[in-house]
Amino acid sequence: MEWKEDCQGSKVQKMKSIIIIGSGVVGASAAYYAAKAGNSVTLIDRADRGQATGAAAGIVCPWISQRRNQAWYRLASNGAAYYPVLIQELEALGEKETGYKQVGIVSIHEESKLDKMEQKARERQAGSPEMGELERLTPEQTKDRFPYAGDRYGSLYVSGAARVDGSAIRDALIRSAKRLGAKFIQGDAKLLIEAGQATGVEVNGESLAADRIISAGGAWAAELFKPLGLHLKVVPQKAQILHLQSADTGTGEWPVAMVPFGQYIVPFEDGRIVAGATHENNTGFDDKLTAGGIFHILEKTLDVAPGLAAAEFTGAATGFRPATLSALPFIGQVPGQAQLFAANALGASGLTAGPYLGMQLAKLATGETTDLDIGLYDIKEAFEEIK
């Protein structure tokens, strides 16, 4: 943190002008936190079609994941623990529709998979009290909690799990940042560079200088760094997601369902159901919906939750997750740049860890001490010089 002396000689915090490029969940969270800390914040987004945050429905339940990478788990579990704190703050600012609700989860799988899942979760339970209660359910008990379930599979119930509507939490963060003085600009931001250093941006024909610049551009972020001679190794991973409407309007209190092959079913209020999602690599930004993608989701979902077969198909959407070969996100100061910071590559963990990572990014850029060991998410590995 930088300090200056006031007219009485006392040290006071020196606030910064901050430009944030990208208003997905990471950028929106960074804008909210930086504005809350009293900085002058400008958030810029060009509204690319297929932004992951706006298309996604999130499941906050990292504790049952079988991923072995401890750095990923630390970030994801911290993200889950941060949500209740953040939601309380947003509600205090007048936000009534944050898109977040703790409804629990039923992870529906065959017994051998559930055994491993439960063992891992119980190992983590003492260090993650926000996980809540764990309960092994029979197929009949599973159907009592999640009526669309079939008769073949039991489940693991985790009471502390939550659902998130991506567009709702993003919008709540942006509105809250604006209430705290942040400005929002829709446009295509390009870096202003002096003597090889990024000093601000040009957007809509206007040049804006800043003490700090933050990149949170998701799957599209790579092009921002090309004028600096840097290649960002982030690529889009395509996700198709389905929207269904149930005749049962009491779905708002139902738990989220995780089903085999990485699929999920997220019930919202008034019978609205989201089911997904595909994980498609090497497609670029091709946003078309495909028969194969829709079939994959429906085949895997209806096998475990046949009660959904009667639901009305109301639409589908495509989003692009930011991904890397390492499957691990990064955060830090861009190599060789004094004023430029970035975080990216959350992949399918965006809505779980995004708000927390955005807060850490804002802390880093403004000189506060982060709560996260950012050395575990080395930004230097994400960049290479353009030859």
C-alpha positions as CSV (number, residue, x, y, z in Angstrom):
1,M,0.0,0.0,0.0
2,E,1.3,3.5,-0.9
3,W,0.9,6.3,1.7
4,K,1.2,10.1,1.6
5,E,1.2,12.7,4.3
6,D,-1.8,15.0,4.8
7,C,-1.6,18.6,5.8
8,Q,-1.2,17.7,9.5
9,G,1.7,15.4,8.7
10,S,-0.3,12.2,9.3
11,K,0.1,9.3,6.9
12,V,-3.0,8.5,4.9
13,Q,-3.6,5.9,2.1
14,K,-2.9,7.2,-1.4
15,M,-5.7,6.1,-3.7
16,K,-5.1,5.2,-7.3
17,S,-6.7,5.6,-10.7
18,I,-7.4,2.1,-12.0
19,I,-8.6,0.9,-15.4
20,I,-10.1,-2.6,-15.5
21,I,-10.5,-4.2,-18.9
22,G,-13.2,-6.9,-19.0
23,S,-16.3,-7.0,-16.9
24,G,-16.8,-10.7,-16.5
25,V,-17.0,-12.0,-12.9
26,V,-13.2,-11.4,-12.3
27,G,-13.2,-7.9,-13.7
28,A,-16.5,-6.9,-12.1
29,S,-15.3,-8.2,-8.7
30,A,-12.0,-6.3,-9.0
31,A,-13.9,-3.1,-9.9
32,Y,-16.2,-3.6,-6.9
33,Y,-13.3,-4.2,-4.4
34,A,-11.1,-1.4,-5.8
35,A,-14.0,1.1,-5.7
36,K,-14.9,0.0,-2.1
37,A,-11.3,0.7,-1.1
38,G,-11.8,4.3,-2.4
39,N,-9.9,4.1,-5.6
40,S,-11.0,5.9,-8.8
41,V,-12.1,3.0,-11.0
42,T,-13.0,2.8,-14.7
43,L,-14.4,-0.6,-15.9
44,I,-14.3,-1.2,-19.7
45,D,-15.9,-4.0,-21.7
46,R,-16.7,-4.4,-25.4
47,A,-19.5,-6.9,-24.9
48,D,-18.1,-9.8,-26.9
49,R,-20.7,-12.4,-27.9
50,G,-20.3,-15.6,-25.8
51,Q,-18.7,-14.2,-22.6
52,A,-18.5,-17.1,-20.2
53,T,-19.9,-15.3,-17.2
54,G,-23.1,-14.2,-18.9
55,A,-23.8,-17.7,-20.3
56,A,-23.0,-19.8,-17.3
57,A,-24.8,-21.2,-14.3
58,G,-22.3,-21.9,-11.5
59,I,-22.1,-24.6,-8.9
60,V,-20.1,-23.6,-5.8
61,C,-18.9,-27.0,-4.4
62,P,-15.2,-27.5,-4.8
63,W,-14.9,-29.8,-1.8
64,I,-15.9,-33.0,-3.7
65,S,-13.7,-32.4,-6.6
66,Q,-11.2,-35.2,-7.5
67,R,-8.6,-32.8,-8.9
68,R,-5.3,-33.4,-7.2
69,N,-3.8,-29.9,-7.8
70,Q,-3.6,-28.3,-4.4
71,A,-3.1,-24.8,-5.7
72,W,-6.4,-25.1,-7.7
73,Y,-8.2,-26.5,-4.6
74,R,-6.9,-23.7,-2.4
75,L,-8.2,-21.1,-4.8
76,A,-11.5,-22.7,-5.3
77,S,-12.2,-23.4,-1.6
78,N,-11.2,-19.8,-0.8
79,G,-13.7,-18.7,-3.5
80,A,-16.5,-20.7,-1.9
81,A,-15.7,-19.3,1.6
82,Y,-15.7,-15.7,0.2
83,Y,-19.2,-15.9,-1.3
84,P,-21.3,-15.5,1.9
85,V,-19.2,-12.5,2.9
86,L,-19.5,-10.9,-0.6
87,I,-23.3,-11.5,-0.8
88,Q,-23.8,-9.9,2.6
89,E,-21.9,-6.8,1.4
90,L,-23.8,-6.6,-1.8
91,E,-27.2,-7.0,-0.1
92,A,-26.2,-4.2,2.3
93,L,-25.7,-2.0,-0.7
94,G,-29.2,-2.7,-1.9
95,E,-28.7,-5.7,-4.2
96,K,-31.6,-8.1,-3.9
97,E,-30.9,-10.2,-7.0
98,T,-27.3,-11.5,-6.6
99,G,-27.9,-14.8,-8.3
100,Y,-26.4,-16.7,-5.4
101,K,-28.3,-19.2,-3.2
102,Q,-27.1,-21.9,-0.9
103,V,-29.3,-24.8,-1.8
104,G,-27.0,-27.8,-1.4
105,I,-26.0,-30.3,-4.0
106,V,-26.7,-34.0,-4.8
107,S,-23.8,-35.5,-6.7
108,I,-25.4,-38.5,-8.4
109,H,-23.0,-41.3,-9.4
110,E,-22.4,-45.0,-9.1
111,E,-21.3,-46.3,-5.7
112,S,-17.5,-46.6,-6.3
113,K,-17.4,-43.0,-7.5
114,L,-19.4,-41.8,-4.5
115,D,-17.0,-43.7,-2.1
116,K,-14.0,-41.7,-3.4
117,M,-15.9,-38.5,-3.4
118,E,-17.1,-38.9,0.1
119,Q,-13.7,-39.9,1.4
120,K,-12.1,-36.8,-0.2
121,A,-14.8,-34.5,1.1
122,R,-14.5,-35.8,4.7
123,E,-10.7,-35.3,4.6
124,R,-11.4,-31.6,3.7
125,Q,-14.3,-31.0,6.0
126,A,-12.4,-29.8,9.0
127,G,-10.6,-27.2,7.0
128,S,-13.7,-26.1,5.2
129,P,-16.6,-25.6,7.7
130,E,-18.6,-23.8,5.0
131,M,-19.0,-27.2,3.3
132,G,-21.8,-28.0,5.8
133,E,-23.1,-31.5,6.3
134,L,-22.3,-34.5,4.2
135,E,-24.9,-37.2,3.8
136,R,-24.9,-40.4,1.7
137,L,-28.3,-40.8,0.0
138,T,-29.9,-43.9,-1.5
139,P,-31.6,-43.6,-4.9
140,E,-35.0,-43.1,-3.1
141,Q,-33.6,-40.4,-0.8
142,T,-31.9,-38.8,-3.8
143,K,-35.3,-38.6,-5.6
144,D,-36.9,-37.1,-2.5
145,R,-34.4,-34.2,-2.7
146,F,-34.2,-34.0,-6.5
147,P,-37.5,-35.3,-8.0
148,Y,-36.1,-35.6,-11.5
149,A,-33.6,-38.3,-10.5
150,G,-34.0,-41.9,-11.6
151,D,-34.0,-45.1,-9.6
152,R,-30.5,-46.4,-10.4
153,Y,-28.1,-44.1,-8.6
154,G,-27.6,-42.8,-5.1
155,S,-25.8,-39.6,-4.3
156,L,-23.7,-37.6,-1.9
157,Y,-25.5,-34.6,-0.5
158,V,-23.4,-31.5,0.5
159,S,-25.5,-28.9,2.4
160,G,-23.2,-25.9,2.0
161,A,-23.1,-26.0,-1.8
162,A,-24.7,-23.2,-3.7
163,R,-25.9,-22.2,-7.2
164,V,-24.9,-19.0,-9.0
165,D,-26.5,-17.2,-11.9
166,G,-23.4,-15.8,-13.8
167,S,-25.1,-12.8,-15.3
168,A,-26.9,-11.9,-12.0
169,I,-23.7,-11.9,-9.8
170,R,-21.8,-10.0,-12.5
171,D,-24.5,-7.3,-12.8
172,A,-24.8,-7.0,-9.0
173,L,-21.0,-6.4,-8.7
174,I,-21.1,-3.8,-11.5
175,R,-24.0,-2.0,-10.0
176,S,-22.4,-2.0,-6.6
177,A,-19.1,-0.7,-8.0
178,K,-21.0,2.1,-9.7
179,R,-22.7,3.0,-6.4
180,L,-19.2,3.3,-5.0
181,G,-18.1,5.7,-7.7
182,A,-16.8,3.5,-10.5
183,K,-17.4,4.4,-14.1
184,F,-18.4,1.9,-16.8
185,I,-17.5,2.3,-20.5
186,Q,-18.6,0.0,-23.3
187,G,-15.9,-0.1,-25.9
188,D,-12.7,-1.7,-27.2
189,A,-9.8,-0.8,-25.0
190,K,-6.3,-0.8,-26.5
191,L,-3.2,-0.1,-24.5
192,L,-1.4,3.2,-24.6
193,I,2.3,2.5,-24.6
194,E,5.2,4.8,-23.8
195,A,8.8,3.6,-23.9
196,G,7.6,0.0,-23.9
197,Q,5.4,0.5,-20.8
198,A,1.6,0.4,-20.7
199,T,0.4,3.8,-19.2
200,G,-3.3,3.7,-19.9
201,V,-5.8,2.8,-22.7
202,E,-7.5,4.3,-25.7
203,V,-11.2,3.6,-25.9
204,N,-13.9,5.1,-28.2
205,G,-11.4,7.6,-29.4
206,E,-10.4,8.9,-25.9
207,S,-7.1,8.4,-24.2
208,L,-7.3,7.5,-20.5
209,A,-4.2,7.4,-18.3
210,A,-4.1,5.4,-15.1
211,D,-1.8,4.5,-12.2
212,R,-2.8,0.8,-12.7
213,I,-4.3,-1.2,-15.5
214,I,-5.9,-4.6,-14.9
215,S,-6.6,-7.1,-17.6
216,A,-9.5,-9.4,-16.9
217,G,-10.5,-10.1,-20.5
218,G,-11.2,-13.9,-20.2
219,A,-10.9,-15.9,-23.4
220,W,-10.3,-12.7,-25.5
221,A,-7.5,-11.3,-23.4
222,A,-4.6,-12.3,-25.6
223,E,-5.0,-9.6,-28.2
224,L,-4.5,-6.9,-25.6
225,F,-0.9,-7.8,-25.0
226,K,0.3,-8.2,-28.6
227,P,1.4,-4.5,-29.0
228,L,3.8,-5.2,-26.0
229,G,5.3,-8.1,-27.9
230,L,3.8,-10.7,-25.5
231,H,1.7,-13.7,-26.4
232,L,-0.8,-14.7,-23.7
233,K,-1.3,-18.5,-23.7
234,V,-5.0,-18.4,-23.0
235,V,-7.5,-20.0,-25.5
236,P,-11.3,-20.3,-25.6
237,Q,-12.9,-23.5,-24.6
238,K,-16.5,-23.7,-26.0
239,A,-19.4,-24.6,-23.7
240,Q,-22.9,-25.3,-24.8
241,I,-25.6,-25.0,-22.2
242,L,-29.4,-25.8,-22.4
243,H,-32.4,-24.0,-20.9
244,L,-35.4,-26.0,-19.9
245,Q,-38.7,-25.1,-18.3
246,S,-40.4,-27.5,-15.9
247,A,-44.1,-27.6,-15.1
248,D,-43.1,-27.8,-11.4
249,T,-42.7,-24.2,-10.1
250,G,-41.3,-25.2,-6.7
251,T,-37.8,-25.8,-8.1
252,G,-36.2,-22.8,-6.4
253,E,-35.4,-24.7,-3.2
254,W,-34.1,-27.9,-5.0
255,P,-30.4,-28.7,-4.8
256,V,-28.1,-28.6,-7.7
257,A,-27.4,-32.0,-9.3
258,M,-24.0,-33.1,-10.5
259,V,-24.2,-36.1,-12.8
260,P,-21.6,-38.3,-14.6
261,F,-19.4,-37.1,-17.4
262,G,-19.0,-33.6,-15.9
263,Q,-22.6,-32.6,-16.5
264,Y,-24.8,-30.5,-14.1
265,I,-28.4,-29.6,-13.6
266,V,-29.2,-26.3,-11.9
267,P,-32.8,-25.6,-10.9
268,F,-33.8,-22.0,-10.4
269,E,-37.0,-20.4,-9.4
270,D,-40.3,-21.0,-11.1
271,G,-39.3,-24.2,-12.9
272,R,-36.3,-22.7,-14.8
273,I,-33.7,-25.4,-15.3
274,V,-30.2,-25.0,-16.7
275,A,-28.3,-28.2,-17.9
276,G,-24.8,-28.4,-19.3
277,A,-22.2,-28.2,-20.4
278,T,-19.9,-29.3,-23.1
279,H,-16.1,-28.9,-22.9
280,E,-15.0,-28.3,-26.5
281,N,-11.4,-27.5,-27.4
282,N,-9.9,-26.3,-30.7
283,T,-13.1,-24.6,-31.9
284,G,-11.9,-21.0,-31.6
285,F,-14.8,-18.6,-31.2
286,D,-17.3,-20.6,-33.2
287,D,-20.5,-19.9,-31.2
288,K,-22.9,-22.0,-33.2
289,L,-25.0,-24.5,-31.3
290,T,-24.5,-28.1,-32.6
291,A,-26.6,-31.2,-32.7
292,G,-23.7,-33.2,-31.2
293,G,-23.3,-30.8,-28.3
294,I,-27.0,-30.7,-27.5
295,F,-27.3,-34.5,-27.8
296,H,-24.3,-35.0,-25.5
297,I,-25.9,-32.9,-22.8
298,L,-29.3,-34.5,-23.1
299,E,-28.1,-38.0,-23.3
300,K,-25.9,-37.8,-20.2
301,T,-28.4,-35.8,-18.3
302,L,-31.6,-37.8,-19.0
303,D,-29.8,-41.0,-18.2
304,V,-29.5,-39.9,-14.6
305,A,-32.4,-37.6,-14.4
306,P,-35.1,-39.1,-16.6
307,G,-37.8,-36.9,-15.0
308,L,-36.4,-34.0,-17.1
309,A,-37.6,-35.6,-20.3
310,A,-41.0,-33.9,-20.0
311,A,-39.5,-30.5,-19.5
312,E,-39.9,-27.9,-22.3
313,F,-36.8,-27.1,-24.3
314,T,-36.7,-23.3,-24.3
315,G,-33.3,-22.5,-25.7
316,A,-29.6,-22.9,-25.5
317,A,-26.5,-20.7,-25.4
318,T,-22.8,-20.8,-26.0
319,G,-20.0,-19.4,-23.9
320,F,-16.2,-19.5,-24.0
321,R,-14.2,-20.4,-21.0
322,P,-10.7,-19.0,-20.8
323,A,-8.4,-22.0,-20.6
324,T,-4.7,-23.0,-20.6
325,L,-2.8,-26.2,-21.1
326,S,-1.9,-26.3,-17.4
327,A,-5.5,-26.0,-16.4
328,L,-4.4,-23.7,-13.6
329,P,-5.3,-20.0,-13.4
330,F,-2.7,-17.2,-13.1
331,I,-2.5,-13.9,-11.3
332,G,0.2,-11.2,-11.1
333,Q,2.1,-8.3,-12.5
334,V,2.6,-8.7,-16.3
335,P,6.3,-9.4,-17.0
336,G,8.3,-6.3,-17.7
337,Q,5.3,-4.0,-17.0
338,A,5.3,-1.7,-14.0
339,Q,1.6,-0.7,-14.1
340,L,-0.1,-3.7,-15.8
341,F,-1.7,-6.6,-13.9
342,A,-3.7,-9.6,-15.0
343,A,-5.6,-12.7,-13.9
344,N,-7.2,-15.3,-16.1
345,A,-7.7,-18.9,-17.1
346,L,-10.2,-20.0,-14.5
347,G,-11.8,-22.3,-17.0
348,A,-14.9,-24.1,-15.6
349,S,-14.1,-22.7,-12.1
350,G,-14.9,-19.2,-13.1
351,L,-18.1,-18.7,-11.0
352,T,-16.7,-20.5,-8.0
353,A,-13.4,-18.7,-7.8
354,G,-13.9,-15.6,-9.9
355,P,-15.2,-13.1,-7.3
356,Y,-12.4,-14.1,-4.9
357,L,-9.7,-13.9,-7.6
358,G,-11.0,-10.5,-8.7
359,M,-10.7,-9.3,-5.1
360,Q,-7.1,-10.6,-4.9
361,L,-6.3,-8.9,-8.2
362,A,-7.5,-5.6,-7.0
363,K,-5.5,-5.9,-3.8
364,L,-2.4,-6.8,-5.8
365,A,-2.8,-3.9,-8.2
366,T,-3.4,-1.3,-5.4
367,G,-0.5,-2.5,-3.2
368,E,-2.5,-4.3,-0.5
369,T,-1.3,-7.6,0.8
370,T,-3.1,-10.5,-0.8
371,D,-4.7,-13.3,1.1
372,L,-3.4,-15.8,-1.5
373,D,0.1,-16.9,-2.2
374,I,0.2,-15.7,-5.8
375,G,3.5,-17.5,-6.4
376,L,1.4,-20.7,-6.8
377,Y,-0.3,-19.1,-9.9
378,D,2.8,-17.8,-11.7
379,I,1.9,-15.3,-14.3
380,K,5.2,-15.6,-16.0
381,E,4.2,-19.1,-17.2
382,A,1.3,-17.6,-19.1
383,F,3.3,-15.3,-21.3
384,E,5.9,-15.8,-24.0
385,E,7.6,-13.2,-26.2
386,I,6.4,-12.9,-29.7
387,K,9.2,-13.9,-32.1
